[in-house]
Amino acid sequence: MGTVLFIRHRPAPAPIRIGVVHSLSGTMSASERPLVDAVQMAVAELNADGGVLGRPVEVELADSRSDADRAAREAERLISEKHVSALFACWTSACRAAVRPVVERHRHLMVYPVQYEGMEQSPNILYTGLAPNQQIVPGTHWMLERYGKRVFLVGSDYRFPRTANLIIRDLVEARGGEVTGEHYLPLGSHDFEAVITELRAARPVAVLNTLNGDSNAAFFAALVAAGLVDQPVMSFSVAEPEMRAWGGGRLTRHYAVWSYFQSVDTPQNRRFVAAWRARFGADRPTSDPVEASYVGVKLWAQAVRDAGSDDPVRVNAALLHQSVGGPSSIEAVDAATRHLWKRMRVGRALPDGQFEQVFASDYPLRPAPWPAYRSREAWQHMLEGGTP
């Protein structure tokens, strides 16, 4: 009688779940859909390399529908019901401000990938986008040096544009310049008739643009229709996907300031862009928030390995000691601020929506969420409606 062999199959290891909360619909969808793709590409690379701690990583995706309150509800659901180990979430500061108390209440972990106005440091958020001293401040200085000191401010009516413009106004006035006009519109607004009228009357040498979402498409179209294609514009929230989708390259002197452009010529970025195109198609551009989303996943995975656990509390502590060679440069977590050291680059928009780099900092800049020319307490006082 033959020997019967019993083979025991080990159960597959349980996945590590991460939550992704971004706008797949609404006014922010054109900006945020690529960030979902960036997270999913980074996760696919981790899984192709055996996962993290020998476990596959799974993405739980939620559509915030460009609504901050919905983003907070989805964050709560993903943490409480899906038991995700980390959240990768939000574009606008309104969204981040809504999700932050959810993450802090659960002592959880969120990675936020977009440049912003600063004035914040949560013990439960890793900020992989640019702090104001890495974008708003040097970008404004560059425009003032290049074009002069009479500027016009246009932005969406919420926290980021209004706080960014407080900083910009300080910088302009400190150099003896003048803010010739300041106009805010509701997020998603497409009516720029009044803005164009004000802009013509103000005759600024430069426009500093803090609009978010597809309002930018209407603004760029309004500038073209008004014959203002040569008006110098610096956009702070428009990267390659938005520039291409919304025709920002029709403006002949249109600039953006980021840490990363798709056109950055490094071996790391060439590999990153090739992998992105292979996965999503040659007509899909990368961007700074795309890179920051991708790098955020890589930093999180390193922290999980170092912690030996996907527990958010343990991973959060390990995150403060991480660095990664990203597509644009080495990016290291600054433990004191929970932001990344990042280089600053200025690019001129080209007709195809790509950027030609015209300036770059020599080294990565240490993040300063509160611009150093005021104390943290003074900034807080101003944000609460006080005088400088």
Salt bridges, closest charged atoms under 4 A:
GLU32 OE1 - HIS22 ND1 2.69
ASP37 OD2 - ARG284 NH2 2.46
GLU45 OE1 - LYS298 NZ 2.81
GLU58 OE1 - ARG17 NE 3.74
GLU60 OE2 - ARG17 NE 3.63
GLU74 OE2 - ARG70 NH2 3.21
GLU74 OE1 - ARG77 NH2 2.67
GLU76 OE1 - ARG105 NH2 2.61
GLU76 OE2 - HIS106 NE2 2.90
GLU104 OE2 - ARG100 NE 2.75
GLU117 OE2 - ARG96 NH2 3.04
GLU117 OE2 - ARG159 NE 2.87
GLU120 OE2 - ARG96 NE 2.84
GLU120 OE1 - ARG100 NH1 3.42
GLU120 OE1 - ARG159 NH2 3.67
GLU145 OE2 - ARG175 NH2 2.32
ASP157 OD1 - ARG162 NE 2.71
ASP170 OD2 - ARG374 NH1 2.53
GLU173 OE2 - ARG169 NH1 3.48
GLU178 OE1 - ARG150 NE 3.53
GLU182 OE1 - ARG169 NH2 2.57
GLU198 OE2 - HIS183 ND1 2.78
ASP214 OD1 - HIS190 NE2 3.26
ASP265 OD1 - ARG270 NH1 2.37
ASP310 OD1 - ARG55 NH1 3.56
GLU331 OE1 - LYS342 NZ 2.68
ASP334 OD1 - ARG366 NE 3.34
GLU356 OE1 - ARG348 NH2 2.94
